[in-house]
Amino acid sequence: MGRYVIRRLLQMVPVFLGTTFLIFVMVYAVGDPVNAMFGDRAPDPATAAQLRAQFNLDKPVWMQYVLYLGDIFTGDFGNAFNGQPVTELMSRAFPVTLRLAVIAIVIEIIIGIALGVVTGLRRGRPVDSSVLMLTLLVISVPTFVTGTLAQYLLGVKWGWIPPAVSPEAPVGELLLPGLVLALLSLAYVTRLTRASISENARADYVRTALAKGLPRRRVNTRHLLRNSLIPVVTFLGTDVGNLMAGALVTERIFNIQGVGFQLWQGIVRQNSPTVVGFVTVLVIVFLLANLIVDLLYAVLDPRIRYG
């Protein structure tokens, strides 16, 4: 196991370098960030030259990237064009989005897997058809429609919740945004769990366990569910990164000042250090989530061994 983890960590290095380099090039090599700071007004040549030297924009792109890597390994993600350190923005944004993502993941796991197990064991029955239709409806409706409708009905019209989340973003105010964020993935988790459960329920090892006299509940929980969760865990692992980066729409609707909000501000204002810094951390989140998923395979299926 230890050798496998080391090998995977080494494999993550070229992936991290290649991904961050492409992001860096796409952000910095397209357009002129200094001119974008001044909008329609042309900057003073001396001021523009000073800013380019301050942010290393007067150097080749590959050298800018090397200098940027040297800084981030020391924990320095640079400064935004307004002089504010990017790490300060991260310290405020990532805890908020992390709370939102955890709420969404918990909803997906509890409700999605439960519905998938129930429908998978009762395939073809009315409850199965009803859940399938409901998940299809959730998948068909865009997130901004669901979020706006929930905000209007529950927050504006009925007054059950605050229409917008406060800057501190306590857990209680994030429950509805977390549900809205989780709905699409919850539908996929339900359908994926259902398909895996219904397929494995007809497998030989399930019939053999029942023939030996094991109780149905024990067979379902100890054997059927563990083997059926492998594709679901794979989806959840990739969805962690998607929730951290894909909360943009939900955060905009509920005025949550998290990662999506900061990325949106950075893109609109063409604040390149902010965009590159946040996306670099999201790349690390994706890589670590996939590593954890691979290690969970051995927990779910004892036949999987890593050398």
CORNORCOR-V117588 format. One line per field, one symbol per residue. ss: DSSP state (2 for helix, 1 for strand, 0 for the rest). phi: phi as a letter, one per 40 degrees, with the letter a starting at -180 (. if undefined). psi: psi as a letter, one per 30 degrees, with the letter a starting at -180 (. if undefined). A space follows every 50 residues. Layout:
ss=???
phi=???
psi=???
This chain:
ss=02222222222222222222222222220000222220000000222222 22220000002222222222220000001000001222222222222222 22222222222222222222200002222222222222220022222222 22222220000000000000222222222222222222222222222222 00022222222000022222222222222222222222222222200222 22220000222222222200022222222222222222222222222222 0000000
phi=.cccccccccccccccccccccccccccccgbccccccgcccccdccccc ccccbgccbdcccdcccccdccccgbcgbcccgccccccccccccccccc cccccccccccccccccccccbcgcdcccccccccccccccccccccccc ccccccccgcbccbccdcfccdccccdcccccdccccccccccdcccccc ccccccccccccgccdccccccbccccccccccdcccccdcccccccdcc ccccfccbcccccccccccfccdccccccccccccdccccccccccdccc bcccbbb
psi=eeeeeeeeeeffeeeeeeeeeeeeeeeffjajeeefefbfkklkeeeeee eeeeggfglleeeeeeeeeeeffggjgaklfgfkkeeeeefeeeeeeeee eeeeeeeeeeeeeeeeeeeefhkfleeeeeeeeeeeeeefklefeeeeee eeefeeefgflkflklefileeffeeeeeeefeeeeeeeeeeeeeeeeef fglefeeeeeffgkkeeeeeefeeeeeffefeeeeeeffeeeeefggeee eeeghkiaeeeeeeeeeeghieeeeeeeeeeeeeeeeeeeeeeeffefee jffkkk.
